Amino acid sequence: MIFRDRADAGAKLAEKLKASFTASNTNSYCIVGLPRGGVPVALAIAKQLGCPLEIIESKKLPYPGQPEFAIGAVSADGVVVLNHDVPGQEKMTELERTRWHDYIEQQSKQLLDKTKTLEAQFYCLAGRSKASLTGKIVIIVDDGIATGMTALAAVETARKQGAAKIILAAPVMSKESLEELKSHCDAIVTLSVPDPFCAVGLYYQDFSQTRDEEVVQALRDSAGFAAITSQAL
């Protein structure tokens, strides 16, 4: 399945999510987008379902010298998740293992500082504060899931923040990440699980980079979604 852009993917994903969604319990739900690319997808879902939109800043912890290969991820809430199946770990010497752990600790600290700063900036520029997830049914949204590390960090963060139920939603995801993540969520909703899985961008006609301004505007725009839906009931 190929999507026109992130908004198109979000609209299609929202239709599938509606199957388990009822307007009468709108206030129980919260849509959480993963900046930056997951936010336009999440915005389209929040708009269709009439739910508030929040964000969880989560960044991948890169393999040394290979920035696209995630060996873990860190969220703004201090949650760190690691991929324990990284090739070569079992063959490391004691010195190499020590250096490996030092690298992870250093990178985790740097990413924590970065994610906390970015998340705070997004909310500050949007002129609003972060809402509580306590007791909410949280739908975590990304534009696509390859390794699943940033999504897993977001899931664990939502759980740490008191979410009652966690649904992970993405237009496209790999078979491996689906298998890995399903035990961490109450449900996973996706539109396509291609096997073999290619880069997320190949499933979009327009996969241009999401700008910070778009994330800020999405947080502003979504403020009235739940209120509008409540008035219509």
N, C-alpha and C positions, 0 to 999 in steps of 0.2 A: 504494500500500500504506500502510495506517495501522497504527501500532503502539500497543499499550495504554500502555506506558511504556518507559523505557530498559531495564529488566530484560528485558521481553518482546522488545525489539529485539535485545538481546544474545544471548538464547537462540536466536532465529531465525537470527542471523548465525553463531553457533557451529555450527549444523547445516550451514550451507553451507561453513564453514571445515573441517569434519571430512573433507570429500572429499579434501583434500590433506594430511591430518594422520594420523600413526600414533603410537599410544601408546608404541611402542618407542623413539622419539626425543624423548620429552617434554622431556628436559633440554636439548635443543637450541633450544627455543622460549622466547620471552618475550613476554608481552602487555603493551603499553604504552598506558595510557589518557591522554587529554588532559583535564586538569581544566578546568572541573569536570564538565560534562555528559557527557564521554566516559568517565568512570571507571565509572559504574554499568553501562554497556554492556560495557566491558572486563572488569569483575568477573564478569559472567555468562558471558562467553567463557572467562575464566581458570578458572572453576569447572568448566565442562563439559569443557574440554580438559585440566584438571589441570596448568596452567602457572603460574609465578610472575607476579605483577602488579607493574609499575613505572609510573611516571608521567614525562611530560616536560611541564613547564610552558611553554606557548607562547601568546603573546597577540598579537592583531592590532594593527597600526600603523594608526590611523584617519586618514581623510582630514580635513583641517582643517574643523571645523564640522559634520562628518557622521560621528559616532562608529561608526555601523553599517557604513560603507563601508571595507573593508580595502584599504589600498594596500601592505600588507606585513605581516610578523609577525616577532617576536623570541622566541627561546627562552632558557631559563635558562642554556644552555651558550654563549651569545653568538652564536648563529647568527642572521643577519638576512637575510630574503628580501624582495624587493620586486616589486610588480606593475608591470611596465614598460609596460603598456597602459592606464594611467590616462588618461582623456580630457583633452585640453587641454595636455598636457606639450609637445607639438610646437609649440604656439603661444606658449609662454612667452618673455618678454623675458629678457635676460641677468640683470637685477635679480631678476625673478620666479624664475628658475631658481636663483639663489643663495639666495634666501629659502626655496625649496622644499627644497634640499639641507640648509640649516641646520635646517629644521623636522624633516626625517627624522633627522638626526643627534641632535638634542635628544630627540626622542621615543624613538629607539632606545636611548639611554642610560638614560632613565627606565624604559622597559619592561624593559631588562636587569636593572636593580636590583630592580624589582618581581618579575619572574619568578624570579630567583635566591632572593630572600627567601621567596617563597611556596613554592617547591619544597622548600627546606630546612626550612621550618616543617612541611610535611605529613609529611616523613620523621621529623623530630624528634618530633612529636606521636604518630606511629605507633610510636615506639620502635624504629626500624630504620634501616639505612643503605641507600643506593641501590646496587643490584647492577650489576655490569658487563654491558654489552651486547656485549662483544667476542666475536666468533665465533658469536653467536646469530642464529637466525632470528627477527626481531622483527616482531610484528604490532601495528601502530599503529592505535588505535581511537578514533573520535570518534562522537558521537551523530548527526551529519549534517554534510555538507560543502557549503557554498555557494560561496564564492570559492576556498577551498582554501589560503589563505595560512598559517593556523596549522598545518594538516596538513603543508604543504610544509616549514615551519620544523622541525617534529618529525621529518620524514623525513630532512632534512639533518643534524639533530642526532644521530639514531641512526646515520647513516652515519659521522659524525665520531667517534662513540664506538666504532666498530669492528664494527658489525653486519655479519654475513656476507650476510644477505638481508633485504629489507624488504618486508613485505606491508602495504598500507594497507586498512583495513576500516571501513566505515560502513554503517549500515542504509539511508541515503538520501543521494544526492549529485546535484549538478547535472551536466548533460551537459558543460558548459564545464569544470568542475573535473576531471571524469573525463579529458577529453582533455588537459588541462594537466598533470595529475599522473602519468599513466601512464608517461611517459618518465623519471620520477624514481624509480619503484618497480620492484621485481621482479614485483609482481602487485598488482592491486586487486580486492577482493571487496566487492560491494555487493548489496543486495536490490532496490533501486528507483532508477531514473534518470528521474524525471519531467521532461517537457519540454512546456511551460515549467516551471521550478522555482520553487516558492514558498518562503517562510521555513521553516526546518527544523522549527519548532514546530508547523506545520500538519499534519505527518505523524505527530503523536503525540496521543493522547487526553489523556494526562497529561504535560505538559512543564514541570512545576514546577521551579523552580531547585534545582540540586544544592547542598547545604550543604557547607561545609568539613568538618564532622564526618563526613559520608558518605565523603568522599575518604580521610580518616584511617582510618576503620573498614575501608574496602576494602583499604587497604594492610596493615592488621593481619590481616584475615580471610584474605587470599590467601597468607599466609606458609606455610601448611600444605598448599596444594593440590597442589603437585608431589610432596611427601613422601607424601601419601595415595595418589596415583596410582602412585608407584614401589612402594609396599608391595603394591598390588593386582596388579602385574604378575607 
